Amino acid sequence: MPRTFFAACLALSFTAGASAHAQSTPPSLLRLKPDQLIRVESHEHSIWQGRYYTVSKDSLLLRADSTRISTIATESIYRVHERTTQSKTGALIGCAVGLTFGAMGGAGWAKSDSFIGPESESEGAVLGAFAGILVGTGVGALIGSAIPHWRLRYEAPSRKGT
């Protein structure tokens, strides 16, 4: 019984130490993906840019190029930005534009004397809106993926007295 209790206490002390380590490193830094392009700003106004390598409670490792790895102390980190694209925003804008112009085009198509067109304006508007949403969302996402964006991933809590 005492051996089992001692072994359980020892195992719990290791897991408590591991969770204490994880709590000291900001969770938003732990969620960065390897080789993700990031920009790090320090409290001293220095800026580093490169590919994320790893983070610990003491430092963040950043690969500036294929041969050089920079070590940045975590207590000196002020902000970390990650490079993303605007594909979601582009898809939403493309969807709205496609809906609008597709509905108007479909209603106009129904008014024509075509034998293969829809029978009523509302049917044409619905068909046109559906086609417009599909095309607009796809084109918007493609355009948005070509637009780079720096997204704030981590900002250090304000330091008192500085």
N, C-alpha and C positions, 0 to 999 in steps of 0.2 A: 504493500500500500504506500509506504513513504517513497519508494523508488518511482512509482507511477506518478505520484503527486509532484515529485521533484522534476521528472521528465516533462510533465505537462506545464509546470511553471517555466522551465527552460524554453520550451517551444513557444509559449506565449510571449516570453521576453523577446525572442527573435522576431516574431510577427509585429510586436509593438514597436520595435526599433525600425523595422521596414516601413511601417505606416508613418512613423515620425519623419523619416527621410522623405517620403512621398509628400508629406504635408509641407515641408520646408521649401520644396520646389514648386513654383506656381503651376497649377493644373493646366493653364492655357499653354504653357511652354512644353509640358509633357505631351500635349496633343499634336505638336508639330510633326510633320512627316519627314523622313530622311530624304535628303536631296531637294527639299523645298527651298525656293529662293526666298530669303528673308533679308530685312534691313534692321539693324540693331542700333539704337541711339542710347548713349550713356548720359549719366547725370552731368558729366564734364563736357557735353556737347560734341563728343566724338561719334562718328557714324561708321559702321561696318556693314558691308553688303556681301552676301555670298550664299552658299548652299548650307542648310542646316545639317549638322553632323550628329550631335548628341547634347544632352543637358544633364547636369547633376545639381546637387544642392549648392555647390561652390562655383561652378562655371558652365558656360555654354560654349560649345565648340562649333566653329563656323569654317567651312572650306571656302576660302577666297578664290582659289583657282585649283588646278589639278595637283599642285605640289605643296601648297601652303595652307596650313590650318591655323586659324586664329583662336586664341583662348580668351574669353571675356568673363570677368568675374560677375556672378549673378547679382551681387549687391550693387554693382555699378550700372546695371541695366535700367534704363528709364522707360524705353518703349521698344516693342518688337512688332514690326509690320511683316505681313506675308504677301507675296505676289499672287494675285488671283486675276480672273477675267470677269467681264461684264456679261457673260452669256445668259444668266438668268434675267437680268434687267432687259437685255436685248430681246429675249424670247417674250417677255411680258409686253413690251412696247410693240413688237411685231404682231403679237396676237391681237392687241387692241386695234392696230392699224388694219390688219387683215380682216378683222370682223367688220369694221366700218366700211372699208372699200369693197369687200366681198358682198356685203348685204346690198349696197347701192348698185354694184355691178349686176348682181343676180336679179334685182328688181327691174333694172333696165333691160336685161336680157329677156325677161318675161314679157315686156311690152313689145318686143320685136315680132315680126311676122314669121319667125323661124318655125319650121315644123318639128324640130327636135328640142325646142326649149320647153321650159316649165309652163304649165297652164295658167297659173295665177302669179301675181306679183309677190304674194307672201311666200309661195313655194319657191320662187326664184330667189327671194331674199334669204331664205333659210339655206338653200343649196349654196348660194354664193358666200354666205357668212361661214358655213362649214369649210368650204374650200379656202376661203381667205384666212381663216384661223390656222389651218394646216400649213399653208404656204408662208404666211406672215410669221408664225412661230419659228419655223425652220430657218427662214432668212434672217430673222432677228437674232436668233441664237448664234448663227454663223458670224454675223457682223459683231455681235457682242463678244464672242470668243477672241476676236482680234484686238479688242481694246483692253490693255493691261490696267490693273488697279492695285494699289497698295492698301491692304486692309489691316487695321489695327488689331493685333492678336493679343498683346499684353501691354499694360501700362502699370508701372510700379506705383504703389500707394505713395502719397505725398510724404516727404520727409520733413519732420518738424525741425525748425532751426536752420533751414537752408534757404 
